[in-house]
């Protein structure tokens, strides 16, 4: 049996991310205002659904961090694709909060199946087949997922009610699940690669890994504040109101090809230097709306943010996966837990700051400072690596 083309395997991963992140997770961002108009959902109860979705994702990251069996991971990846579709149609069945909370939780679980287990399976396959260990095309699915959720929501806006919009997303999800299922090869558990080399883990020092976790925590903090408030910053200003979805769409479109770009940068200067640059550009994106909150300013901010946050995720996950080629999803899961803790802590803190000050400047400045601390940690990692 001939081995599938690596691009085909990467595209399976790309579709799995568009489904489990774009449809199952991010479709909620543009549909939340529609649900608030058409149902009893409020800002607070809508926010809790987002938190419950995140709890599902964190449980998924914990599962990914604690299993080593490749065959079990393959099963969980495939279950995740089915759950992503079912949790999307489930949102349309009734306006019942317990139903919605359950569906958002399972949608979060499915996101971890695509992002962590799927990425780990693909990286393991690439290394076994002797291909270059780069996941840029695969992680492009994150940006495409954001862009797709925004585009589909913009097309349906004002034409369909909230439940019908969830049904449309379900149909899109089924179409994505088919190649994501069929094109990902079953994993090979043998300890050697196709060329006969032995796959061995090259574990860095524990303290080095802890600094890496802390740097990624900073990135999670910067990411979630901007991702949470970007659309709100736009729609809060009378002159810009209604352009929130457009900014979100452009953020996703900037993110989609960015991973391939960051792969190239890492190939030239190394992963840590590429991360240092990505953090720096990300800070510029975070701080622009504080200095210039015109539509142009916010669009530039969204594009810089989209092009860098995806690069940071892709570079970080690929780098730790390469340290552990036999079981890449395990460290990817652990790393994601540190990013995830930031995503639980940051929105609550920044929401209170925004409420107290009446605008989003304080939380954005805080995010930029924390990202700068992350840059400092990456310098420490680079120095220690050279020694």
DRENMITOR-681262 format. One record per residue (C-alpha): x, y, z; residue in three letters. Coordinates in steps of 0.2 Angstrom, whole numbers, padded with zeros to 4 digits, always signed. Layout:
! DRENMITOR-681262
XYZALA;...
END
This chain:
! DRENMITOR-681262
+0000+0000+0000UNK;+0008+0017-0005UNK;+0009+0031+0007UNK;-0002+0046+0005UNK;+0005+0062-0001UNK;+0010+0073+0014UNK;+0000+0088+0007UNK;-0016+0077+0007UNK;-0013+0072+0026UNK;-0010+0090+0030UNK;-0026+0095+0022UNK;-0035+0081+0032UNK;-0028+0090+0047UNK;-0033+0107+0040UNK;-0051+0102+0037UNK;-0052+0094+0055UNK;-0046+0111+0062UNK;-0059+0121+0052UNK;-0072+0109+0058UNK;-0067+0107+0077UNK;-0061+0125+0079UNK;-0070+0135+0065UNK;-0087+0127+0066UNK;-0088+0119+0083UNK;-0080+0133+0093UNK;-0079+0149+0083UNK;-0096+0149+0075UNK;-0102+0154+0092UNK;-0093+0171+0091UNK;-0104+0178+0077UNK;-0120+0169+0082UNK;-0120+0175+0100UNK;-0128+0192+0095UNK;-0141+0183+0084UNK;-0145+0171+0099UNK;-0146+0186+0111UNK;-0158+0195+0099UNK;-0169+0179+0097UNK;-0168+0170+0114UNK;-0167+0174+0133UNK;-0148+0174+0131UNK;-0139+0189+0139UNK;-0121+0195+0140UNK;-0118+0186+0156UNK;-0126+0169+0152UNK;-0118+0170+0134UNK;-0101+0173+0143UNK;-0104+0158+0154UNK;-0107+0147+0138UNK;-0091+0152+0132UNK;-0082+0148+0148UNK;-0091+0131+0148UNK;-0085+0128+0130UNK;-0067+0132+0137UNK;-0069+0119+0151UNK;-0073+0106+0138UNK;-0057+0111+0129UNK;-0046+0111+0144UNK;-0053+0093+0149UNK;-0048+0088+0131UNK;-0031+0095+0133UNK;-0029+0086+0149UNK;-0034+0069+0141UNK;-0022+0073+0126UNK;-0008+0076+0139UNK;-0011+0060+0148UNK;-0012+0047+0134UNK;+0002+0039+0125UNK;-0007+0025+0114UNK;-0007+0031+0096UNK;-0022+0019+0092UNK;-0032+0026+0106UNK;-0028+0044+0100UNK;-0033+0039+0082UNK;-0050+0033+0089UNK;-0052+0049+0099UNK;-0048+0060+0084UNK;-0062+0052+0074UNK;-0074+0053+0089UNK;-0070+0071+0090UNK;-0075+0074+0072UNK;-0092+0066+0075UNK;-0094+0076+0092UNK;-0090+0092+0083UNK;-0105+0089+0071UNK;-0117+0083+0084UNK;-0113+0097+0096UNK;-0117+0110+0082UNK;-0134+0103+0077UNK;-0138+0101+0096UNK;-0137+0120+0098UNK;-0152+0122+0085UNK;-0163+0109+0094UNK;-0171+0120+0107UNK;-0169+0136+0117UNK;-0164+0127+0133UNK;-0149+0133+0143UNK;-0144+0116+0150UNK;-0144+0109+0132UNK;-0133+0123+0126UNK;-0121+0122+0140UNK;-0119+0103+0137UNK;-0117+0106+0118UNK;-0104+0120+0121UNK;-0094+0108+0133UNK;-0094+0094+0120UNK;-0089+0106+0106UNK;-0074+0111+0117UNK;-0069+0093+0119UNK;-0070+0091+0100UNK;-0058+0106+0098UNK;-0045+0097+0108UNK;-0047+0082+0097UNK;-0043+0092+0081UNK;-0030+0104+0088UNK;-0020+0093+0100UNK;-0023+0075+0095UNK;-0025+0078+0076UNK;-0009+0089+0076UNK;+0001+0075+0086UNK;-0005+0061+0074UNK;+0000+0071+0059UNK;+0017+0076+0066UNK;+0021+0058+0071UNK;+0016+0053+0053UNK;+0027+0066+0045UNK;+0042+0061+0056UNK;+0039+0042+0052UNK;+0038+0045+0034UNK;+0054+0056+0033UNK;+0045+0072+0029UNK;+0050+0089+0036UNK;+0042+0092+0053UNK;+0032+0107+0049UNK;+0013+0109+0052UNK;+0010+0126+0043UNK;-0003+0120+0031UNK;-0012+0110+0045UNK;-0012+0125+0057UNK;-0019+0136+0043UNK;-0035+0128+0047UNK;-0036+0139+0062UNK;-0036+0155+0052UNK;-0048+0147+0039UNK;-0059+0141+0053UNK;-0061+0159+0060UNK;-0063+0166+0042UNK;-0076+0153+0037UNK;-0086+0156+0053UNK;-0086+0175+0050UNK;-0090+0173+0031UNK;-0105+0160+0034UNK;-0112+0171+0048UNK;-0111+0187+0037UNK;-0120+0178+0022UNK;-0134+0172+0034UNK;-0136+0189+0043UNK;-0154+0195+0043UNK;-0160+0180+0032UNK;-0161+0166+0044UNK;-0166+0164+0063UNK;-0153+0158+0076UNK;-0158+0140+0075UNK;-0157+0139+0056UNK;-0140+0147+0056UNK;-0134+0133+0068UNK;-0142+0121+0055UNK;-0132+0128+0041UNK;-0116+0127+0051UNK;-0120+0109+0054UNK;-0121+0105+0035UNK;-0104+0114+0033UNK;-0097+0103+0047UNK;-0103+0087+0039UNK;-0094+0092+0022UNK;-0078+0096+0032UNK;-0079+0080+0042UNK;-0078+0068+0027UNK;-0060+0072+0021UNK;-0054+0075+0039UNK;-0059+0057+0042UNK;-0054+0048+0026UNK;-0038+0057+0022UNK;-0029+0055+0039UNK;-0020+0038+0038UNK;-0021+0026+0053UNK;-0006+0028+0064UNK;+0009+0016+0064UNK;+0016+0011+0081UNK;+0032+0004+0076UNK;+0047+0012+0084UNK;+0056+0015+0068UNK;+0053+0027+0053UNK;+0051+0022+0035UNK;+0070+0023+0032UNK;+0073+0012+0047UNK;+0079+0026+0059UNK;+0073+0024+0077UNK;+0061+0037+0084UNK;+0068+0044+0100UNK;+0062+0057+0112UNK;+0075+0071+0115UNK;+0068+0079+0131UNK;+0075+0096+0136UNK;+0078+0100+0154UNK;+0063+0101+0166UNK;+0067+0120+0170UNK;+0069+0124+0152UNK;+0051+0117+0148UNK;+0044+0126+0163UNK;+0051+0143+0156UNK;+0043+0138+0139UNK;+0026+0135+0148UNK;+0027+0152+0156UNK;+0031+0160+0139UNK;+0016+0152+0132UNK;+0005+0157+0146UNK;+0010+0175+0142UNK;+0005+0172+0124UNK;-0012+0164+0130UNK;-0015+0180+0140UNK;-0011+0192+0125UNK;-0022+0181+0113UNK;-0038+0180+0123UNK;-0039+0198+0128UNK;-0038+0203+0110UNK;-0048+0189+0103UNK;-0062+0192+0116UNK;-0063+0211+0114UNK;-0058+0214+0096UNK;-0076+0213+0089UNK;-0083+0222+0104UNK;-0070+0236+0102UNK;-0076+0239+0085UNK;-0095+0237+0088UNK;-0094+0248+0104UNK;-0090+0264+0093UNK;-0105+0271+0085UNK;-0094+0276+0069UNK;-0088+0258+0067UNK;-0103+0248+0073UNK;-0107+0233+0062UNK;-0090+0231+0056UNK;-0085+0218+0070UNK;-0088+0203+0059UNK;-0078+0211+0045UNK;-0063+0214+0057UNK;-0065+0196+0063UNK;-0065+0189+0045UNK;-0049+0199+0040UNK;-0041+0192+0056UNK;-0045+0174+0051UNK;-0039+0178+0033UNK;-0023+0185+0039UNK;-0020+0170+0051UNK;-0023+0156+0037UNK;-0007+0158+0027UNK;+0003+0165+0042UNK;+0008+0148+0048UNK;+0017+0143+0032UNK;+0026+0160+0033UNK;+0031+0157+0051UNK;+0037+0139+0046UNK;+0049+0148+0033UNK;+0055+0161+0046UNK;+0059+0147+0058UNK;+0068+0137+0045UNK;+0080+0152+0042UNK;+0082+0158+0060UNK;+0076+0144+0071UNK;+0060+0142+0081UNK;+0065+0153+0096UNK;+0070+0168+0086UNK;+0055+0166+0075UNK;+0044+0166+0091UNK;+0053+0182+0098UNK;+0049+0191+0081UNK;+0031+0184+0082UNK;+0028+0190+0100UNK;+0035+0208+0095UNK;+0024+0210+0080UNK;+0009+0203+0091UNK;+0012+0217+0104UNK;+0011+0230+0090UNK;-0005+0223+0085UNK;-0012+0223+0103UNK;-0007+0241+0106UNK;-0013+0249+0090UNK;-0032+0251+0095UNK;-0026+0260+0111UNK;-0017+0273+0100UNK;-0028+0273+0085UNK;-0046+0267+0086UNK;-0052+0271+0069UNK;-0058+0257+0057UNK;-0041+0257+0048UNK;-0032+0256+0065UNK;-0043+0241+0071UNK;-0041+0232+0054UNK;-0022+0233+0055UNK;-0023+0227+0073UNK;-0034+0212+0068UNK;-0022+0208+0054UNK;-0006+0209+0064UNK;-0014+0199+0078UNK;-0021+0186+0066UNK;-0005+0184+0057UNK;+0005+0182+0074UNK;-0006+0172+0086UNK;-0008+0158+0074UNK;+0011+0158+0071UNK;+0015+0157+0090UNK;+0003+0142+0092UNK;+0010+0133+0077UNK;+0028+0136+0081UNK;+0026+0132+0100UNK;+0016+0116+0097UNK;+0028+0110+0083UNK;+0043+0114+0093UNK;+0038+0103+0108UNK;+0031+0090+0097UNK;+0048+0088+0089UNK;+0056+0085+0106UNK;+0044+0070+0108UNK;+0042+0062+0091UNK;+0035+0046+0098UNK;+0021+0055+0107UNK;+0020+0073+0102UNK;+0002+0076+0107UNK;+0007+0073+0126UNK;+0018+0088+0128UNK;+0007+0098+0116UNK;-0008+0095+0128UNK;+0003+0100+0143UNK;+0008+0116+0134UNK;-0010+0120+0130UNK;-0015+0119+0148UNK;-0003+0133+0152UNK;-0011+0143+0137UNK;-0028+0138+0144UNK;-0025+0144+0162UNK;-0022+0161+0154UNK;-0038+0160+0144UNK;-0048+0157+0160UNK;-0039+0171+0171UNK;-0037+0185+0158UNK;-0055+0188+0152UNK;-0062+0190+0170UNK;-0048+0202+0175UNK;-0049+0212+0159UNK;-0068+0213+0159UNK;-0068+0221+0176UNK;-0054+0233+0170UNK;-0064+0238+0155UNK;-0080+0240+0166UNK;-0071+0251+0178UNK;-0062+0262+0165UNK;-0076+0262+0152UNK;-0065+0257+0138UNK;-0053+0243+0133UNK;-0037+0252+0134UNK;-0031+0246+0151UNK;-0034+0227+0147UNK;-0025+0230+0130UNK;-0010+0238+0139UNK;-0009+0224+0152UNK;-0009+0211+0138UNK;+0005+0220+0129UNK;+0015+0221+0145UNK;+0012+0202+0148UNK;+0017+0198+0130UNK;+0033+0208+0133UNK;+0037+0197+0148UNK;+0034+0182+0137UNK;+0047+0189+0125UNK;+0060+0191+0139UNK;+0057+0172+0143UNK;+0060+0168+0125UNK;+0077+0177+0126UNK;+0081+0166+0142UNK;+0076+0150+0133UNK;+0088+0155+0118UNK;+0103+0159+0130UNK;+0100+0143+0139UNK;+0099+0133+0123UNK;+0115+0140+0117UNK;+0124+0134+0133UNK;
END
